[in-house]
Amino acid sequence: MTGDLSRVRCRLETAVSLIPGEPANMEELAEKLEMVGVQIIDSEFESFRPGELAEYIGAYLYVRQLELGLIPFPDPSEE
C-alpha cells in the first residue's frame, strides 16, 4: 500500500498551526515543524514504501528552513 504524499505537507502545516501559542521566532517554527514531522513519520510510515515518507518530510523540512532564512543558499561551503 502506498500513502498519498500530496496530503502530507497539508497535514504537517495544519498540525503545526494548531499548536497553541505563536512561535517566538523562525527557529521555533522550524522546531515545531520538525517535531510534527517526526510524529507523522512515526504514525504513518506503514502506509508508505520503506523510507519514502521520511525522505519526503526531510526534504520538505529542508525547503521550509530555506524559506525561513535558517539555511543560507547557496551554501557558502559549496561555492
Distance bins in CASP14 RR format, pairs under 12 A and 6 or more apart:
PFRMAT RR
TARGET T0000
AUTHOR 0000-0000-0000
RMODE 2
METHOD distances of the structure
MODEL  1
1 44 0 0 0 0 0 1 0 0 0 0 0
1 45 0 0 0 0 0 1 0 0 0 0 0
1 46 0 0 0 0 1 0 0 0 0 0 0
1 47 1 0 0 1 0 0 0 0 0 0 0
1 48 0 0 0 0 1 0 0 0 0 0 0
1 49 0 0 0 0 1 0 0 0 0 0 0
1 52 0 0 0 0 0 1 0 0 0 0 0
2 44 0 0 0 0 0 1 0 0 0 0 0
2 46 0 0 0 0 0 1 0 0 0 0 0
2 47 1 0 0 1 0 0 0 0 0 0 0
2 48 1 0 0 1 0 0 0 0 0 0 0
2 49 1 0 0 1 0 0 0 0 0 0 0
2 50 0 0 0 0 0 1 0 0 0 0 0
2 51 0 0 0 0 0 1 0 0 0 0 0
2 52 1 0 0 1 0 0 0 0 0 0 0
2 53 0 0 0 0 0 1 0 0 0 0 0
2 56 0 0 0 0 0 1 0 0 0 0 0
3 11 0 0 0 0 0 1 0 0 0 0 0
3 40 0 0 0 0 0 1 0 0 0 0 0
3 44 1 0 0 1 0 0 0 0 0 0 0
3 45 0 0 0 0 0 1 0 0 0 0 0
3 46 0 0 0 0 1 0 0 0 0 0 0
3 47 1 0 1 0 0 0 0 0 0 0 0
3 48 1 0 1 0 0 0 0 0 0 0 0
3 49 0 0 0 0 1 0 0 0 0 0 0
3 52 0 0 0 0 1 0 0 0 0 0 0
3 53 0 0 0 0 1 0 0 0 0 0 0
3 56 0 0 0 0 0 1 0 0 0 0 0
4 10 0 0 0 0 0 1 0 0 0 0 0
4 11 0 0 0 0 1 0 0 0 0 0 0
4 44 0 0 0 0 0 1 0 0 0 0 0
4 47 0 0 0 0 1 0 0 0 0 0 0
4 48 0 0 0 0 1 0 0 0 0 0 0
4 52 0 0 0 0 0 1 0 0 0 0 0
4 53 0 0 0 0 0 1 0 0 0 0 0
4 56 0 0 0 0 0 1 0 0 0 0 0
5 11 0 0 0 0 0 1 0 0 0 0 0
5 12 0 0 0 0 0 1 0 0 0 0 0
5 40 0 0 0 0 0 1 0 0 0 0 0
5 44 0 0 0 0 0 1 0 0 0 0 0
5 47 0 0 0 0 0 1 0 0 0 0 0
5 48 1 0 0 1 0 0 0 0 0 0 0
5 49 0 0 0 0 0 1 0 0 0 0 0
5 51 0 0 0 0 0 1 0 0 0 0 0
5 52 1 0 0 1 0 0 0 0 0 0 0
5 53 1 0 0 1 0 0 0 0 0 0 0
5 54 0 0 0 0 0 1 0 0 0 0 0
5 55 0 0 0 0 1 0 0 0 0 0 0
5 56 1 0 1 0 0 0 0 0 0 0 0
5 57 0 0 0 0 1 0 0 0 0 0 0
5 58 0 0 0 0 0 1 0 0 0 0 0
5 59 0 0 0 0 0 1 0 0 0 0 0
5 60 0 0 0 0 1 0 0 0 0 0 0
6 56 0 0 0 0 0 1 0 0 0 0 0
6 60 0 0 0 0 0 1 0 0 0 0 0
7 13 0 0 0 0 0 1 0 0 0 0 0
7 14 0 0 0 0 0 1 0 0 0 0 0
7 40 0 0 0 0 0 1 0 0 0 0 0
7 44 0 0 0 0 0 1 0 0 0 0 0
7 47 0 0 0 0 0 1 0 0 0 0 0
7 48 0 0 0 0 0 1 0 0 0 0 0
7 53 0 0 0 0 0 1 0 0 0 0 0
7 56 0 0 0 0 0 1 0 0 0 0 0
8 14 0 0 0 0 0 1 0 0 0 0 0
8 15 0 0 0 0 0 1 0 0 0 0 0
8 36 0 0 0 0 0 1 0 0 0 0 0
8 37 0 0 0 0 1 0 0 0 0 0 0
8 39 0 0 0 0 0 1 0 0 0 0 0
8 40 1 0 0 1 0 0 0 0 0 0 0
8 41 0 0 0 0 1 0 0 0 0 0 0
8 43 0 0 0 0 0 1 0 0 0 0 0
8 44 1 0 0 1 0 0 0 0 0 0 0
8 45 0 0 0 0 0 1 0 0 0 0 0
8 47 0 0 0 0 1 0 0 0 0 0 0
8 48 0 0 0 0 1 0 0 0 0 0 0
8 52 0 0 0 0 1 0 0 0 0 0 0
8 53 1 0 0 1 0 0 0 0 0 0 0
8 54 0 0 0 0 0 1 0 0 0 0 0
8 55 0 0 0 0 0 1 0 0 0 0 0
8 56 1 0 0 1 0 0 0 0 0 0 0
8 57 1 0 0 1 0 0 0 0 0 0 0
8 58 0 0 0 0 0 1 0 0 0 0 0
8 59 0 0 0 0 0 1 0 0 0 0 0
8 60 1 0 0 1 0 0 0 0 0 0 0
8 61 0 0 0 0 0 1 0 0 0 0 0
9 15 0 0 0 0 0 1 0 0 0 0 0
9 16 0 0 0 0 0 1 0 0 0 0 0
9 33 0 0 0 0 0 1 0 0 0 0 0
9 36 0 0 0 0 0 1 0 0 0 0 0
9 37 0 0 0 0 0 1 0 0 0 0 0
9 40 0 0 0 0 0 1 0 0 0 0 0
9 53 0 0 0 0 0 1 0 0 0 0 0
9 56 0 0 0 0 1 0 0 0 0 0 0
9 57 0 0 0 0 1 0 0 0 0 0 0
9 58 0 0 0 0 0 1 0 0 0 0 0
9 59 0 0 0 0 0 1 0 0 0 0 0
9 60 1 0 1 0 0 0 0 0 0 0 0
9 61 0 0 0 0 0 1 0 0 0 0 0
9 63 0 0 0 0 1 0 0 0 0 0 0
9 64 0 0 0 0 1 0 0 0 0 0 0
10 16 0 0 0 0 0 1 0 0 0 0 0
10 17 0 0 0 0 0 1 0 0 0 0 0
10 36 0 0 0 0 0 1 0 0 0 0 0
10 40 0 0 0 0 0 1 0 0 0 0 0
10 60 0 0 0 0 0 1 0 0 0 0 0
11 17 0 0 0 0 0 1 0 0 0 0 0
11 18 0 0 0 0 0 1 0 0 0 0 0
11 33 0 0 0 0 0 1 0 0 0 0 0
11 36 0 0 0 0 1 0 0 0 0 0 0
11 37 0 0 0 0 1 0 0 0 0 0 0
11 39 0 0 0 0 0 1 0 0 0 0 0
11 40 1 0 0 1 0 0 0 0 0 0 0
11 41 0 0 0 0 0 1 0 0 0 0 0
11 43 0 0 0 0 0 1 0 0 0 0 0
11 44 0 0 0 0 1 0 0 0 0 0 0
11 47 0 0 0 0 0 1 0 0 0 0 0
11 53 0 0 0 0 0 1 0 0 0 0 0
11 56 0 0 0 0 0 1 0 0 0 0 0
11 57 0 0 0 0 0 1 0 0 0 0 0
11 60 0 0 0 0 0 1 0 0 0 0 0
12 18 0 0 0 0 0 1 0 0 0 0 0
12 19 0 0 0 0 0 1 0 0 0 0 0
12 32 0 0 0 0 1 0 0 0 0 0 0
12 33 1 0 0 1 0 0 0 0 0 0 0
12 34 0 0 0 0 1 0 0 0 0 0 0
12 35 0 0 0 0 0 1 0 0 0 0 0
12 36 1 0 1 0 0 0 0 0 0 0 0
12 37 1 0 1 0 0 0 0 0 0 0 0
12 38 0 0 0 0 0 1 0 0 0 0 0
12 39 0 0 0 0 1 0 0 0 0 0 0
12 40 1 0 0 1 0 0 0 0 0 0 0
12 41 0 0 0 0 0 1 0 0 0 0 0
12 43 0 0 0 0 0 1 0 0 0 0 0
12 44 0 0 0 0 0 1 0 0 0 0 0
12 53 0 0 0 0 0 1 0 0 0 0 0
12 56 0 0 0 0 1 0 0 0 0 0 0
12 57 1 0 0 1 0 0 0 0 0 0 0
12 58 0 0 0 0 0 1 0 0 0 0 0
12 60 1 0 0 1 0 0 0 0 0 0 0
12 61 0 0 0 0 1 0 0 0 0 0 0
12 63 0 0 0 0 0 1 0 0 0 0 0
12 64 0 0 0 0 1 0 0 0 0 0 0
13 19 0 0 0 0 0 1 0 0 0 0 0
13 29 0 0 0 0 0 1 0 0 0 0 0
13 32 0 0 0 0 0 1 0 0 0 0 0
13 33 0 0 0 0 1 0 0 0 0 0 0
13 36 0 0 0 0 1 0 0 0 0 0 0
13 37 0 0 0 0 0 1 0 0 0 0 0
13 40 0 0 0 0 0 1 0 0 0 0 0
13 57 0 0 0 0 0 1 0 0 0 0 0
13 60 0 0 0 0 1 0 0 0 0 0 0
13 61 0 0 0 0 0 1 0 0 0 0 0
13 64 0 0 0 0 1 0 0 0 0 0 0
13 67 0 0 0 0 0 1 0 0 0 0 0
14 33 0 0 0 0 0 1 0 0 0 0 0
14 36 0 0 0 0 1 0 0 0 0 0 0
14 37 0 0 0 0 0 1 0 0 0 0 0
14 40 0 0 0 0 0 1 0 0 0 0 0
15 32 0 0 0 0 1 0 0 0 0 0 0
15 33 0 0 0 0 1 0 0 0 0 0 0
15 34 0 0 0 0 0 1 0 0 0 0 0
15 35 0 0 0 0 1 0 0 0 0 0 0
15 36 1 0 1 0 0 0 0 0 0 0 0
15 37 0 0 0 0 1 0 0 0 0 0 0
15 38 0 0 0 0 0 1 0 0 0 0 0
15 39 1 0 0 1 0 0 0 0 0 0 0
15 40 1 0 0 1 0 0 0 0 0 0 0
15 43 0 0 0 0 0 1 0 0 0 0 0
15 44 0 0 0 0 0 1 0 0 0 0 0
15 57 0 0 0 0 0 1 0 0 0 0 0
16 22 0 0 0 0 0 1 0 0 0 0 0
16 23 0 0 0 0 1 0 0 0 0 0 0
16 28 0 0 0 0 0 1 0 0 0 0 0
16 29 1 0 0 1 0 0 0 0 0 0 0
16 30 0 0 0 0 0 1 0 0 0 0 0
16 31 0 0 0 0 1 0 0 0 0 0 0
16 32 1 0 1 0 0 0 0 0 0 0 0
16 33 1 0 1 0 0 0 0 0 0 0 0
16 34 0 0 0 0 1 0 0 0 0 0 0
16 35 0 0 0 0 1 0 0 0 0 0 0
16 36 1 0 1 0 0 0 0 0 0 0 0
16 37 0 0 0 0 1 0 0 0 0 0 0
16 39 0 0 0 0 0 1 0 0 0 0 0
16 40 0 0 0 0 0 1 0 0 0 0 0
16 60 0 0 0 0 0 1 0 0 0 0 0
16 61 0 0 0 0 0 1 0 0 0 0 0
16 64 0 0 0 0 1 0 0 0 0 0 0
17 23 0 0 0 0 0 1 0 0 0 0 0
17 29 0 0 0 0 0 1 0 0 0 0 0
17 32 0 0 0 0 1 0 0 0 0 0 0
17 33 0 0 0 0 0 1 0 0 0 0 0
17 36 0 0 0 0 1 0 0 0 0 0 0
18 32 0 0 0 0 0 1 0 0 0 0 0
18 36 0 0 0 0 1 0 0 0 0 0 0
19 28 0 0 0 0 0 1 0 0 0 0 0
19 29 0 0 0 0 1 0 0 0 0 0 0
19 31 0 0 0 0 0 1 0 0 0 0 0
19 32 1 0 1 0 0 0 0 0 0 0 0
19 33 0 0 0 0 0 1 0 0 0 0 0
19 35 0 0 0 0 1 0 0 0 0 0 0
19 36 1 0 0 1 0 0 0 0 0 0 0
19 39 0 0 0 0 0 1 0 0 0 0 0
20 32 0 0 0 0 0 1 0 0 0 0 0
21 28 0 0 0 0 1 0 0 0 0 0 0
21 29 0 0 0 0 0 1 0 0 0 0 0
21 32 0 0 0 0 1 0 0 0 0 0 0
22 28 0 0 0 0 1 0 0 0 0 0 0
22 29 0 0 0 0 1 0 0 0 0 0 0
22 32 0 0 0 0 0 1 0 0 0 0 0
23 29 1 1 0 0 0 0 0 0 0 0 0
23 30 0 0 0 0 1 0 0 0 0 0 0
23 31 0 0 0 0 1 0 0 0 0 0 0
23 32 1 0 0 1 0 0 0 0 0 0 0
23 33 0 0 0 0 1 0 0 0 0 0 0
23 35 0 0 0 0 0 1 0 0 0 0 0
23 68 0 0 0 0 1 0 0 0 0 0 0
24 30 0 0 0 0 0 1 0 0 0 0 0
24 31 0 0 0 0 0 1 0 0 0 0 0
24 32 0 0 0 0 0 1 0 0 0 0 0
25 31 0 0 0 0 1 0 0 0 0 0 0
25 32 0 0 0 0 0 1 0 0 0 0 0
25 68 0 0 0 0 1 0 0 0 0 0 0
25 69 0 0 0 0 0 1 0 0 0 0 0
25 70 0 0 0 0 1 0 0 0 0 0 0
26 32 0 0 0 0 0 1 0 0 0 0 0
26 33 0 0 0 0 0 1 0 0 0 0 0
26 64 0 0 0 0 1 0 0 0 0 0 0
26 65 0 0 0 0 1 0 0 0 0 0 0
26 66 0 0 0 0 0 1 0 0 0 0 0
26 67 0 0 0 0 1 0 0 0 0 0 0
26 68 1 0 1 0 0 0 0 0 0 0 0
26 69 1 0 0 1 0 0 0 0 0 0 0
26 70 1 0 1 0 0 0 0 0 0 0 0
26 71 0 0 0 0 0 1 0 0 0 0 0
27 33 0 0 0 0 0 1 0 0 0 0 0
27 34 0 0 0 0 0 1 0 0 0 0 0
27 64 0 0 0 0 0 1 0 0 0 0 0
27 65 0 0 0 0 1 0 0 0 0 0 0
27 68 0 0 0 0 1 0 0 0 0 0 0
27 69 0 0 0 0 1 0 0 0 0 0 0
27 70 1 0 0 1 0 0 0 0 0 0 0
27 71 0 0 0 0 0 1 0 0 0 0 0
28 34 0 0 0 0 0 1 0 0 0 0 0
28 35 0 0 0 0 0 1 0 0 0 0 0
28 68 0 0 0 0 0 1 0 0 0 0 0
28 70 0 0 0 0 0 1 0 0 0 0 0
29 35 0 0 0 0 0 1 0 0 0 0 0
29 36 0 0 0 0 0 1 0 0 0 0 0
29 61 0 0 0 0 0 1 0 0 0 0 0
29 64 0 0 0 0 1 0 0 0 0 0 0
29 65 0 0 0 0 1 0 0 0 0 0 0
29 67 0 0 0 0 0 1 0 0 0 0 0
29 68 1 0 0 1 0 0 0 0 0 0 0
29 69 0 0 0 0 0 1 0 0 0 0 0
29 70 0 0 0 0 1 0 0 0 0 0 0
30 36 0 0 0 0 0 1 0 0 0 0 0
30 37 0 0 0 0 0 1 0 0 0 0 0
30 58 0 0 0 0 0 1 0 0 0 0 0
30 60 0 0 0 0 0 1 0 0 0 0 0
30 61 1 0 0 1 0 0 0 0 0 0 0
30 62 0 0 0 0 0 1 0 0 0 0 0
30 63 0 0 0 0 0 1 0 0 0 0 0
30 64 1 0 0 1 0 0 0 0 0 0 0
30 65 1 0 1 0 0 0 0 0 0 0 0
30 66 0 0 0 0 0 1 0 0 0 0 0
30 67 0 0 0 0 1 0 0 0 0 0 0
30 68 1 0 1 0 0 0 0 0 0 0 0
30 69 0 0 0 0 1 0 0 0 0 0 0
30 70 1 0 1 0 0 0 0 0 0 0 0
30 71 0 0 0 0 1 0 0 0 0 0 0
31 37 0 0 0 0 0 1 0 0 0 0 0
31 38 0 0 0 0 0 1 0 0 0 0 0
31 61 0 0 0 0 0 1 0 0 0 0 0
31 64 0 0 0 0 0 1 0 0 0 0 0
31 65 0 0 0 0 0 1 0 0 0 0 0
31 68 0 0 0 0 0 1 0 0 0 0 0
31 70 0 0 0 0 0 1 0 0 0 0 0
32 38 0 0 0 0 0 1 0 0 0 0 0
32 39 0 0 0 0 0 1 0 0 0 0 0
32 61 0 0 0 0 0 1 0 0 0 0 0
32 64 0 0 0 0 0 1 0 0 0 0 0
32 68 0 0 0 0 0 1 0 0 0 0 0
33 39 0 0 0 0 0 1 0 0 0 0 0
33 40 0 0 0 0 0 1 0 0 0 0 0
33 57 0 0 0 0 1 0 0 0 0 0 0
33 58 0 0 0 0 0 1 0 0 0 0 0
33 60 0 0 0 0 1 0 0 0 0 0 0
33 61 1 0 1 0 0 0 0 0 0 0 0
33 62 0 0 0 0 0 1 0 0 0 0 0
33 63 0 0 0 0 0 1 0 0 0 0 0
33 64 1 0 1 0 0 0 0 0 0 0 0
33 65 0 0 0 0 1 0 0 0 0 0 0
33 67 0 0 0 0 0 1 0 0 0 0 0
33 68 0 0 0 0 1 0 0 0 0 0 0
33 70 0 0 0 0 0 1 0 0 0 0 0
34 40 0 0 0 0 0 1 0 0 0 0 0
34 41 0 0 0 0 0 1 0 0 0 0 0
34 57 0 0 0 0 1 0 0 0 0 0 0
34 58 0 0 0 0 1 0 0 0 0 0 0
34 60 0 0 0 0 0 1 0 0 0 0 0
34 61 1 0 1 0 0 0 0 0 0 0 0
34 62 0 0 0 0 0 1 0 0 0 0 0
34 64 0 0 0 0 1 0 0 0 0 0 0
34 65 0 0 0 0 1 0 0 0 0 0 0
34 68 0 0 0 0 0 1 0 0 0 0 0
34 70 0 0 0 0 0 1 0 0 0 0 0
35 41 0 0 0 0 0 1 0 0 0 0 0
35 42 0 0 0 0 0 1 0 0 0 0 0
35 57 0 0 0 0 0 1 0 0 0 0 0
35 61 0 0 0 0 0 1 0 0 0 0 0
36 42 0 0 0 0 0 1 0 0 0 0 0
36 43 0 0 0 0 0 1 0 0 0 0 0
36 44 0 0 0 0 0 1 0 0 0 0 0
36 57 0 0 0 0 1 0 0 0 0 0 0
36 60 0 0 0 0 0 1 0 0 0 0 0
36 61 0 0 0 0 1 0 0 0 0 0 0
36 64 0 0 0 0 0 1 0 0 0 0 0
37 43 0 0 0 0 1 0 0 0 0 0 0
37 44 0 0 0 0 1 0 0 0 0 0 0
37 45 0 0 0 0 0 1 0 0 0 0 0
37 53 0 0 0 0 1 0 0 0 0 0 0
37 54 0 0 0 0 1 0 0 0 0 0 0
37 56 0 0 0 0 0 1 0 0 0 0 0
37 57 1 0 1 0 0 0 0 0 0 0 0
37 58 0 0 0 0 1 0 0 0 0 0 0
37 59 0 0 0 0 0 1 0 0 0 0 0
37 60 0 0 0 0 1 0 0 0 0 0 0
37 61 1 0 0 1 0 0 0 0 0 0 0
37 64 0 0 0 0 0 1 0 0 0 0 0
38 44 0 0 0 0 0 1 0 0 0 0 0
38 45 0 0 0 0 0 1 0 0 0 0 0
38 53 0 0 0 0 0 1 0 0 0 0 0
38 54 0 0 0 0 1 0 0 0 0 0 0
38 57 0 0 0 0 1 0 0 0 0 0 0
38 58 0 0 0 0 1 0 0 0 0 0 0
38 61 0 0 0 0 1 0 0 0 0 0 0
39 45 0 0 0 0 0 1 0 0 0 0 0
39 53 0 0 0 0 0 1 0 0 0 0 0
39 57 0 0 0 0 0 1 0 0 0 0 0
40 47 0 0 0 0 0 1 0 0 0 0 0
40 48 0 0 0 0 0 1 0 0 0 0 0
40 53 1 0 0 1 0 0 0 0 0 0 0
40 54 0 0 0 0 1 0 0 0 0 0 0
40 56 0 0 0 0 1 0 0 0 0 0 0
40 57 1 0 0 1 0 0 0 0 0 0 0
40 58 0 0 0 0 0 1 0 0 0 0 0
40 60 0 0 0 0 0 1 0 0 0 0 0
40 61 0 0 0 0 0 1 0 0 0 0 0
41 47 0 0 0 0 0 1 0 0 0 0 0
41 48 0 0 0 0 1 0 0 0 0 0 0
41 50 0 0 0 0 0 1 0 0 0 0 0
41 51 0 0 0 0 1 0 0 0 0 0 0
41 52 0 0 0 0 0 1 0 0 0 0 0
41 53 1 0 1 0 0 0 0 0 0 0 0
41 54 1 0 1 0 0 0 0 0 0 0 0
41 55 0 0 0 0 0 1 0 0 0 0 0
41 56 0 0 0 0 1 0 0 0 0 0 0
41 57 1 0 1 0 0 0 0 0 0 0 0
41 58 0 0 0 0 1 0 0 0 0 0 0
41 60 0 0 0 0 0 1 0 0 0 0 0
41 61 0 0 0 0 0 1 0 0 0 0 0
42 53 0 0 0 0 1 0 0 0 0 0 0
42 54 0 0 0 0 0 1 0 0 0 0 0
42 57 0 0 0 0 0 1 0 0 0 0 0
43 53 0 0 0 0 1 0 0 0 0 0 0
43 57 0 0 0 0 0 1 0 0 0 0 0
44 51 0 0 0 0 0 1 0 0 0 0 0
44 52 0 0 0 0 0 1 0 0 0 0 0
44 53 1 0 0 1 0 0 0 0 0 0 0
44 54 0 0 0 0 0 1 0 0 0 0 0
44 56 0 0 0 0 0 1 0 0 0 0 0
44 57 0 0 0 0 1 0 0 0 0 0 0
45 51 1 0 0 1 0 0 0 0 0 0 0
45 52 0 0 0 0 1 0 0 0 0 0 0
45 53 1 0 1 0 0 0 0 0 0 0 0
45 54 1 0 0 1 0 0 0 0 0 0 0
45 55 0 0 0 0 0 1 0 0 0 0 0
45 56 0 0 0 0 0 1 0 0 0 0 0
45 57 0 0 0 0 0 1 0 0 0 0 0
46 52 0 0 0 0 0 1 0 0 0 0 0
46 53 0 0 0 0 1 0 0 0 0 0 0
47 53 1 0 0 1 0 0 0 0 0 0 0
47 56 0 0 0 0 0 1 0 0 0 0 0
48 54 0 0 0 0 1 0 0 0 0 0 0
48 55 0 0 0 0 1 0 0 0 0 0 0
48 56 0 0 0 0 1 0 0 0 0 0 0
48 57 0 0 0 0 0 1 0 0 0 0 0
49 55 0 0 0 0 1 0 0 0 0 0 0
49 56 0 0 0 0 0 1 0 0 0 0 0
51 57 0 0 0 0 1 0 0 0 0 0 0
51 58 0 0 0 0 0 1 0 0 0 0 0
51 59 0 0 0 0 0 1 0 0 0 0 0
52 58 0 0 0 0 0 1 0 0 0 0 0
52 59 0 0 0 0 0 1 0 0 0 0 0
53 59 0 0 0 0 0 1 0 0 0 0 0
53 60 0 0 0 0 0 1 0 0 0 0 0
54 60 0 0 0 0 0 1 0 0 0 0 0
54 61 0 0 0 0 0 1 0 0 0 0 0
55 61 0 0 0 0 0 1 0 0 0 0 0
55 62 0 0 0 0 0 1 0 0 0 0 0
56 62 0 0 0 0 0 1 0 0 0 0 0
56 63 0 0 0 0 0 1 0 0 0 0 0
57 63 0 0 0 0 0 1 0 0 0 0 0
57 64 0 0 0 0 0 1 0 0 0 0 0
58 64 0 0 0 0 1 0 0 0 0 0 0
58 65 0 0 0 0 1 0 0 0 0 0 0
59 65 0 0 0 0 0 1 0 0 0 0 0
59 66 0 0 0 0 0 1 0 0 0 0 0
60 66 0 0 0 0 0 1 0 0 0 0 0
60 67 0 0 0 0 0 1 0 0 0 0 0
61 67 0 0 0 0 0 1 0 0 0 0 0
61 68 0 0 0 0 0 1 0 0 0 0 0
61 70 0 0 0 0 0 1 0 0 0 0 0
61 71 0 0 0 0 0 1 0 0 0 0 0
62 68 0 0 0 0 0 1 0 0 0 0 0
62 69 0 0 0 0 0 1 0 0 0 0 0
62 70 0 0 0 0 1 0 0 0 0 0 0
62 71 1 0 0 1 0 0 0 0 0 0 0
62 73 0 0 0 0 0 1 0 0 0 0 0
62 75 0 0 0 0 0 1 0 0 0 0 0
63 69 0 0 0 0 0 1 0 0 0 0 0
63 70 0 0 0 0 0 1 0 0 0 0 0
63 71 0 0 0 0 1 0 0 0 0 0 0
63 73 0 0 0 0 0 1 0 0 0 0 0
64 70 0 0 0 0 1 0 0 0 0 0 0
64 71 0 0 0 0 1 0 0 0 0 0 0
65 71 1 0 1 0 0 0 0 0 0 0 0
65 72 0 0 0 0 0 1 0 0 0 0 0
65 73 0 0 0 0 1 0 0 0 0 0 0
65 75 0 0 0 0 0 1 0 0 0 0 0
66 72 0 0 0 0 1 0 0 0 0 0 0
66 73 1 0 1 0 0 0 0 0 0 0 0
66 74 0 0 0 0 0 1 0 0 0 0 0
66 75 0 0 0 0 0 1 0 0 0 0 0
67 73 0 0 0 0 1 0 0 0 0 0 0
71 77 0 0 0 0 0 1 0 0 0 0 0
71 78 0 0 0 0 0 1 0 0 0 0 0
72 78 0 0 0 0 0 1 0 0 0 0 0
72 79 0 0 0 0 0 1 0 0 0 0 0
73 79 0 0 0 0 0 1 0 0 0 0 0
END
